[in-house]
C-alpha cells in the first residue's frame, strides 16, 4: 500500500485524502448498493472538504491525475466505461499476526522511512520501555513524526497532571527520552506488534519479520 506514498506529497496529506475517499466510498456504497461508483460523485465533495478549489488545483498538488493517484494503492480499482471513470475499493486482506523489527541507526533513516501503523498495532521502543498503543484509526507517517507525535501527546498529558508532581515528572522524562531518540545518538530498535498483518514499513530494507 505504501508504494502510493512515493509521490512528493506529505504523508499527512495523502493519508487525509485516502481517509476521505474511503469514508465517502463506504457511505455511497451503502446508499447505492453497488461496488463500482462514479468518481465524479466524490470530486466536488473531496476537493471542497480538503480545501482545493477544483480538480486542476488538486491534481497539481498530487502531481498527477486523480485516477492515477487512486490506482497507485492496491486496494483501489479504477476503470473507465462509456467515457466515465469508476472506483471500487476492495477490503484489505488480513494476514497472520506478526512482529516487525527495525534497527534505527540515523536521523535520516527516521525521516526517510514511512510506517503504516494499523488500527490495532502497537509500537514498542525497548530502549525506553515505551509503547505507542493502538489508535482509533490507521496512522501513516515517517518514523520521525510517529515518535515526535508520541512525545507531544505525553507532554500534553503531563500538563493535565497538576496535582501529581511525581507522576508528571515521570511523564516529562519519557517525553524527553523520545525527543532524544530523534537525534539517534546511538542505534535503537523499533518493534511493531501487528495482530492482523496490516502494518508496513517503506522502505522495508532491514525489517525483520517474525510470526506471533
C-alpha positions in Angstrom: 0.0 0.0 0.0 2.8 2.4 0.8 4.0 2.3 -2.8 1.5 5.1 -3.4 3.4 7.3 -1.0 6.3 7.6 -3.3 4.8 10.8 -4.7 6.4 14.1 -3.5 3.4 14.8 -1.3 3.4 14.9 2.5 2.4 11.6 4.2 -0.2 13.5 6.2 -1.9 14.9 3.1 -2.0 11.6 1.4 -3.5 9.9 4.5 -6.0 12.7 4.7 -7.1 12.1 1.1 -7.2 8.3 1.5 -9.3 8.7 4.6 -11.8 11.0 2.9 -12.1 8.7 -0.2 -12.6 5.6 1.9 -15.2 7.3 4.1 -17.1 8.6 1.1 -17.0 5.3 -0.7 -18.3 3.4 2.3 -21.3 5.7 2.7 -22.1 6.0 -1.0 -21.8 2.2 -1.5 -24.3 1.6 1.3 -26.7 4.0 -0.3 -26.3 2.9 -3.9 -25.9 -0.8 -3.2 -23.3 -1.3 -5.9 -19.5 -1.8 -5.8 -18.4 0.5 -8.7 -19.1 4.1 -8.0 -18.6 7.1 -10.4 -15.6 9.2 -9.5 -17.5 12.4 -10.3 -19.6 11.7 -7.2 -16.6 12.2 -5.0 -14.7 15.0 -6.7 -16.8 18.0 -5.5 -17.2 16.6 -2.0 -13.5 15.7 -1.7 -12.0 18.9 -3.2 -14.2 21.3 -1.2 -13.7 19.3 2.0 -10.0 19.3 1.6 -9.8 23.0 0.7 -9.0 22.7 -3.0 -10.8 25.0 -5.5 -11.1 22.5 -8.3 -9.7 19.3 -9.9 -6.8 21.1 -11.5 -5.5 22.5 -8.2 -5.9 19.1 -6.6 -4.0 17.3 -9.4 -1.3 19.9 -9.2 -0.9 19.1 -5.5 -0.7 15.3 -6.0 1.4 15.7 -9.2 -0.8 13.7 -11.4 -4.4 12.7 -12.3 -6.8 11.7 -9.6 -7.3 8.4 -11.3 -3.6 7.5 -11.4 -3.3 8.6 -7.7 -6.0 6.2 -6.6 -4.8 3.4 -8.8 -1.4 3.5 -7.1 -3.0 2.0 -4.0 -3.6 -1.8 -4.3 -7.0 -1.8 -2.6 -8.3 0.8 -5.0 -9.5 -0.2 -8.5 -10.3 2.4 -11.2 -11.9 1.6 -14.5 -13.3 3.7 -17.4 -16.6 2.8 -19.0 -18.5 4.9 -21.6 -16.2 7.8 -21.1 -16.7 7.8 -17.3 -14.3 6.8 -14.5 -15.5 4.4 -11.7 -13.9 3.5 -8.4 -14.1 0.3 -6.4 -12.4 -0.2 -3.0 -11.6 -3.7 -2.0 -11.2 -4.9 1.5 -7.6 -5.1 2.6 -6.8 -8.8 3.2 -5.6 -9.6 6.7 -2.5 -11.7 7.3 -1.2 -13.8 10.2 -0.1 -11.9 13.3 3.5 -10.8 13.2 6.2 -8.8 14.7 8.2 -6.3 12.7 11.6 -5.2 14.0 13.7 -2.4 12.6 17.1 -1.2 13.8 17.3 2.6 13.6 20.8 3.9 13.1 20.4 7.6 11.9 18.0 10.5 11.9 17.9 10.3 8.2 16.5 6.8 8.4 13.8 8.1 10.7 12.9 10.8 8.2 13.1 8.6 5.1 11.2 5.6 6.5 7.4 5.6 6.4 5.4 3.4 8.8 1.8 2.4 8.2 0.6 1.6 11.7 -2.6 -0.4 11.5 -5.5 0.4 13.8 -4.8 -2.4 16.2 -1.0 -2.4 16.0 1.3 -1.1 18.7 4.9 0.2 18.5 7.4 -0.7 21.1 10.7 1.1 21.8 12.6 -1.3 24.2 15.4 1.2 24.7 13.0 3.4 26.6 10.5 0.7 27.7 7.9 2.8 25.8 4.8 1.7 23.9 2.7 3.6 21.4 -0.6 1.8 21.8 -3.3 1.0 19.2 -5.2 4.1 17.9 -8.7 4.6 16.6 -7.6 4.8 13.0 -4.7 3.8 10.7 -1.7 6.1 11.1 0.7 6.7 8.2 3.7 8.9 8.7 7.5 9.0 8.8 9.1 7.2 11.8 10.4 10.6 12.9 6.8 12.0 13.1 5.5 8.9 14.8 8.0 9.4 17.6 7.6 13.2 17.7 3.9 13.0 17.9 4.1 10.4 20.7 6.3 12.9 22.7 3.9 15.7 22.1 1.0 13.6 23.2 2.5 12.7 26.5 3.7 16.2 27.1 0.1 17.3 26.8 -0.9 14.6 29.2 1.7 15.8 31.7 0.1 19.2 31.7 -3.1 17.7 33.0 -1.4 16.1 36.0 -1.5 19.3 38.1 -1.7 17.6 41.5 0.7 14.7 40.8 4.2 16.2 40.5 6.0 12.9 40.8 3.8 11.3 38.0 4.2 14.5 35.9 8.0 14.3 36.3 8.0 10.7 35.0 5.8 11.6 32.0 8.0 14.6 31.2 11.1 12.4 31.4 9.5 9.9 29.0 8.8 12.7 26.5 12.4 14.0 26.8 13.6 10.4 26.1 11.5 10.2 23.0 12.8 13.5 21.7 16.4 12.5 22.4 15.8 9.4 20.2 15.2 11.7 17.2 18.9 12.6 17.2 19.8 8.9 17.1 23.0 9.3 19.1 23.1 5.5 19.4 21.2 2.8 17.4 17.9 1.5 18.8 15.3 -1.0 17.8 11.7 -0.2 17.0 9.2 -3.1 17.1 5.7 -3.2 15.6 3.3 -5.8 17.0 0.9 -6.3 14.2 -2.1 -8.6 15.1 -3.7 -8.5 11.6 -0.6 -8.2 9.4 -1.7 -4.9 8.0 1.2 -2.7 9.2 4.0 -1.9 6.8 7.4 -0.1 6.5 8.6 1.6 3.4 11.3 1.1 2.5 11.3 -2.3 4.1 15.1 -2.8 4.0 16.4 -4.4 7.1 13.0 -5.1 8.6 12.9 -8.4 10.4 9.6 -10.3 10.4 8.5 -12.9 12.8 5.2 -14.7 13.2 3.4 -14.2 16.6 
